[in-house]
Amino acid sequence: MKCPKCSDSDVRPSRNAVKAMLGGMRCMNCHRRFHGWSTAFRAAAPWMAISALCLIAALAIGRSVSWGSAGTGSVHAAAEGDLVLSIQPHPVVRSEDGAWTYRVQVHETKGVPVRIWKLSVAGVDQSAKVAAWFGTDEIPANGWVMATARSSGSSPATVDWVLEGEAKKWRAAVELR
């Protein structure tokens, strides 16, 4: 293959791994970048196959993996952990002062840390209070956090707690009697 600008034959796939996968070529003489689909795919095919296998394996075991080519451009894929919400006591009985007090405990069970992006309690967005209530917005791998909640109102109800991570939602409901 020759460079379309200077006709030099010293052309190579781009040093950037993503650009090389997409067919990016560059001339070693005039440094012009252009597309050379067939040559680029032949040169990148072994790299693409190894990368795809690593990505599939990482996602299958629930771990994150990161790699790059010659210090340029990297690809990152992360699997999200899994959370279990538990509420104690359940159901919650109203105390003498007319409020319901209970604990919400969140356990990470997959061995991958989870950052809580959104929290909804009884349909009200409480995302800004995650760190204040739980002490952090990231549940450590195989770890747990806990918050004490206090609800008030005139009648018993069921309160839904919804936590959202990067790609998943977790729910729990507490019955207030």
C-alpha positions in Angstrom: 0.0 0.0 0.0 1.2 3.5 -0.8 0.6 6.9 0.7 -2.0 8.8 -1.4 0.0 12.1 -0.8 3.7 11.2 -1.2 3.4 7.7 -2.8 5.8 6.4 -0.2 5.3 2.7 0.5 6.3 2.9 4.2 2.8 3.0 5.7 1.8 1.4 9.0 -1.3 1.0 11.1 -1.9 3.9 13.4 -0.2 3.6 16.8 -3.5 4.3 18.5 -5.1 0.8 19.0 -8.7 2.0 18.5 -7.8 3.9 15.3 -5.8 0.9 14.0 -8.9 -1.3 14.6 -11.0 1.1 12.6 -8.5 1.0 9.6 -6.4 4.1 10.5 -3.1 4.1 8.6 -0.2 6.6 8.7 2.6 7.3 6.3 6.0 7.1 8.0 7.4 9.7 5.5 4.9 12.6 5.5 3.0 11.5 8.6 -0.4 11.8 6.8 -3.2 9.7 8.2 -5.6 7.9 6.0 -7.8 4.8 5.9 -6.4 1.5 4.5 -9.0 -1.0 5.5 -7.7 -4.3 4.3 -4.1 -3.8 5.4 -5.1 -2.4 8.8 -7.5 -5.2 9.6 -4.9 -7.8 8.6 -2.3 -6.1 10.9 -4.7 -5.6 13.8 -6.5 -9.0 13.5 -4.4 -10.8 16.1 -4.6 -7.9 18.5 -8.4 -7.6 18.1 -8.9 -11.4 18.8 -6.8 -11.3 21.9 -8.5 -8.1 23.2 -11.9 -9.6 22.6 -11.1 -12.8 24.5 -9.7 -10.8 27.4 -12.8 -8.6 27.5 -15.2 -11.5 27.4 -13.2 -13.3 30.1 -13.2 -10.2 32.4 -16.9 -9.7 32.0 -17.6 -13.3 32.6 -15.8 -13.4 36.0 -17.0 -9.9 37.0 -13.7 -8.1 37.0 -12.4 -5.1 35.3 -9.6 -5.1 32.7 -7.6 -2.3 31.1 -5.1 -2.4 28.3 -3.5 -0.2 25.7 -1.0 -0.1 22.9 2.4 1.6 23.2 1.1 3.9 25.9 -1.6 5.4 23.7 -5.4 4.9 23.9 -6.8 2.3 26.2 -9.9 0.2 26.4 -11.6 -0.3 29.8 -14.5 -2.6 30.6 -15.8 -3.0 34.1 -18.4 -5.4 35.5 -20.6 -4.0 38.2 -21.0 -5.7 41.5 -24.2 -6.9 43.1 -26.0 -5.4 46.1 -28.3 -6.9 48.7 -30.5 -4.4 50.7 -31.8 -5.5 54.1 -34.0 -3.5 56.3 -34.3 -4.2 60.1 -36.6 -4.5 61.8 -39.2 -5.6 59.3 -42.0 -4.7 59.6 -41.3 -1.5 61.5 -43.6 -0.5 64.3 -44.3 3.1 65.1 -42.5 4.3 68.3 -44.1 6.3 71.1 -43.0 9.6 69.5 -45.0 8.7 66.4 -42.1 8.0 64.0 -40.7 4.8 62.5 -37.0 4.2 63.0 -35.2 1.4 61.1 -31.7 0.4 59.7 -30.9 0.0 56.0 -27.9 -2.2 55.4 -26.4 -2.6 51.9 -24.0 -5.6 51.2 -21.9 -6.0 48.1 -21.8 -9.7 47.2 -20.0 -10.1 43.8 -16.5 -8.9 44.9 -16.7 -5.7 42.8 -17.0 -2.2 44.4 -20.3 -0.4 43.5 -20.7 3.4 43.3 -24.2 4.5 44.2 -25.3 7.1 41.5 -28.9 7.5 42.6 -31.0 6.9 45.7 -34.8 7.1 45.8 -36.8 6.7 49.0 -40.6 6.6 48.6 -40.3 8.0 45.1 -38.3 11.1 46.3 -34.8 11.5 44.9 -32.3 11.5 47.8 -29.1 11.1 45.7 -27.5 14.1 47.3 -27.7 12.4 50.8 -26.1 9.1 50.0 -22.7 9.9 51.4 -24.2 11.6 54.4 -26.5 8.7 55.3 -24.2 5.8 54.5 -20.8 7.5 55.1 -19.8 6.9 51.5 -21.2 6.6 48.0 -19.1 3.6 47.2 -19.8 0.1 48.6 -16.5 -1.8 48.9 -16.0 -5.2 47.3 -17.6 -7.8 49.6 -18.3 -5.0 52.1 -21.3 -3.3 53.5 -22.6 0.1 54.7 -25.5 1.0 56.9 -27.8 3.9 57.5 -30.4 4.6 60.1 -33.6 6.0 58.7 -36.5 7.8 60.4 -39.9 8.3 58.8 -42.8 10.2 60.1 -46.4 10.5 58.8 -50.0 10.1 59.8 -50.6 6.5 58.5 -48.8 3.3 57.9 -47.3 2.8 54.5 -44.8 0.8 52.4 -41.6 2.7 51.6 -39.6 1.7 48.6 -35.8 2.1 48.6 -34.2 2.1 45.1 -30.4 2.3 44.7 -28.9 2.7 41.3 -25.3 2.0 40.2 -23.7 2.4 36.8 -25.9 -0.2 35.1 -28.2 -1.8 37.7 -30.9 -1.0 40.1 -31.6 -2.6 43.5 -34.8 -2.4 45.4 -36.2 -3.1 48.9 -39.4 -2.2 50.5 -40.1 -1.6 54.2 -43.5 -1.9 55.7 -44.3 0.8 58.3 -47.1 -0.2 60.7 
